Amino acid sequence: MNVTGPMGADRVMALRAQILERNEALKNAGQTGSAAPAGGSAAPGSFGATLDAALKSVNQQQSAARAATDAYERGDTVDVAKVMLARQQASISFEATLQVRNKLLSAYKDIMSMPV
């Protein structure tokens, strides 16, 4: 059982750095009049690919937590602390994903309500 998981602190910090880097690139592109991001078209590190990878990561964490819980309930030799850590990590990942979704929906609604 991997306690740090794919959405560990290093991964979150890397995503944060990537977001800040893209934000700076978009800010610079807006000042020069160019609308294209520095990375070009849909690169493997694009927002959609990053979001897809994050959702898959959350799904894997929830599956691992479910498997650990099932193994513990069956009476297999599983440390209860590892089971609780896996469940808590999956819960936090899900809550973070839910908050990102809520922020995206809020931003979408704000953009759609802007006068043209």
N, C-alpha and C positions, 0 to 999 in steps of 0.2 A: 504494500500500500504506500503510495507516494504522498507524503504529507504536504509538500509544497505545491505539487500539481503544476499543470501548465499555466495557470494564472497566478503564479507565485509573485513575490515582491519584485523580483528582477524583471519579469515579463511586464508587470504593470508599469514599472519605471521606464522600460523600453518603449512601451506604448505612449506614455506621457511625453517622452523625449521626441518621439515621432510626430505626435500631434503638435507640439510646440514648434518643431522644425517646419512642418507643413504650414502652420499658421504664419510663421515668419516669411516663408516663400510666397504665400498668397498675398501677404501684406506688401512685399516687395514687388510682386507682379502687378498689384493694383496701382502702385505708384508709377510704374513704367508704362502702364497702359496695356500690358499683356494679360489676357485672361487665363492662359494655360498655366497649370502648376509646373513647378520645376521638374517633377518626376516624369512628365510626359503624359501619355494616355494611361489607361487602366493597367497599372503596373501591379506586380504581385503584392506590393505593400500598399495598395490603394485602400481607401476607406471601406469599400465593400468587402475586399478580401480580409481585412483586419476584423471587421465585424463578423464575418462568417467564421473565421478562426476562433474568435472569442465565444461565439455561440456554441460551436462544436466543443470547445474546452469546457464550458459550463455543463453541457450535456454529458461529457465524459466524467466530470466530477460527480454529477448526480448519479450516473450509472455505477461508478465506483462506490459511492456511499451506500447506494441501494444494495449492491452486492455484499459489501461488508456487513450491513445490517442483517441481510438474509443469512449470511454465514454465522453471525453471532446468534441469531434466533434458532438456527438449526442445531446449535450446540458445538459447532466447529471450534477449534482452538484459535480464537481471535481475541486480541487484546481489546477490552472495552474502551480504553482511552483512544486507540486508533480509530475505532468505529465512531466515537463521538467527535473526534477531530475531523474525520472525513465528512460527517454529516454537517458539522458547523461550517467547514470550508465550502461545501456545496451550497449551503444556505446563504452564506455571504456572497458567493459568486452570483447566485440567482438574484439576490437583492440588488447587487450592483448593476446587473444586466437590466433589471426592471427599472432602476433609476435612470439609466442611460436611455432606455426606450421612452420613458416619460419625458425626459428633456428633449429628445428628438421630436416627439409628437408636439410638445409645446412650441418648439422652434418652427415646426411645419405650420402649426395653426397661426403663429405670429406672422409668418411670411405670407400665408394665404389671406390674412386679413388686412394686409398693407394696401393702401390705395395705389392705383396704377397711375 
